[in-house]
């Protein structure tokens, strides 16, 4: 896994089958992160396991936060947690909840309280 980690950013890890394209229904995730003014970069990782992919992204992120998703859920991971225990899991069913998840991932970086 060769990833340029010079730029501090939350890493959003896509699976290889997406060809580097984030599905449109997940755009609110990026809006939430942007709202908190934290950079985000989209990367592609080999793993097909969403929690594993999020953890791998967190480990290589200079901000220690990684996000990944599958067809049912979005996972936010922090590098200091156990690999199999992510910080957040959210069903992909509501754009407001997806946006809040982005906000909370960014707030994890900033060290401020999460949005409920």
Residue pairs with C-beta under 8 A, 6 or more apart in sequence:
1 45
1 46
1 56
1 60
3 11
3 43
3 60
5 60
5 61
5 62
6 62
7 39
7 41
7 62
8 39
8 61
8 62
8 63
9 38
9 39
9 40
9 41
9 61
9 62
9 63
10 33
10 38
10 39
10 40
10 41
10 61
10 63
10 65
10 66
10 67
10 105
10 106
10 109
11 40
11 41
11 42
11 43
11 57
11 58
11 60
11 61
11 65
11 66
11 67
12 22
12 29
12 30
12 40
12 41
12 42
12 43
12 57
12 66
12 67
12 68
13 43
13 44
13 45
13 53
13 54
13 56
13 57
13 66
13 67
13 68
14 20
14 21
14 22
14 42
14 43
14 44
14 45
14 68
15 44
15 45
15 47
15 48
15 53
15 68
15 70
16 44
16 45
16 46
18 44
20 42
20 44
22 30
22 42
25 92
25 95
25 98
26 69
26 74
26 92
26 98
28 95
28 96
28 98
28 99
28 102
29 67
29 74
29 98
29 99
29 101
29 102
30 40
30 102
31 99
31 102
32 98
32 99
32 100
32 101
32 102
32 103
32 104
32 105
32 106
33 40
33 102
33 103
33 105
33 106
34 40
34 102
35 99
35 102
35 103
35 106
36 102
36 103
36 106
36 107
36 109
36 110
37 106
38 63
38 105
38 106
38 109
38 110
43 57
45 53
45 56
45 57
45 68
47 53
47 56
50 68
50 69
50 70
50 73
50 75
51 68
51 75
51 77
51 83
51 84
51 86
52 83
53 66
53 68
53 75
54 66
54 67
54 68
54 75
54 76
54 77
54 86
55 66
55 77
55 79
55 81
55 83
55 86
56 66
57 66
57 67
57 68
57 77
58 64
58 65
58 66
58 77
58 78
58 79
58 81
59 66
59 79
60 66
61 79
63 109
64 78
64 79
64 80
64 109
65 76
65 77
65 78
65 79
65 105
65 108
65 109
66 76
66 77
66 79
67 74
67 75
67 76
67 77
67 105
68 74
68 75
68 77
69 75
69 92
71 92
72 91
72 92
73 89
73 90
73 91
73 92
74 88
74 89
74 90
74 92
74 98
74 101
75 86
75 88
75 89
76 86
76 87
76 88
76 89
76 101
76 104
76 105
76 108
77 86
77 87
78 86
78 87
78 108
81 87
87 108
88 101
88 104
88 105
90 97
90 98
90 101
91 97
92 98
100 115
103 115
104 114
104 115
107 113
107 114
107 115
108 114
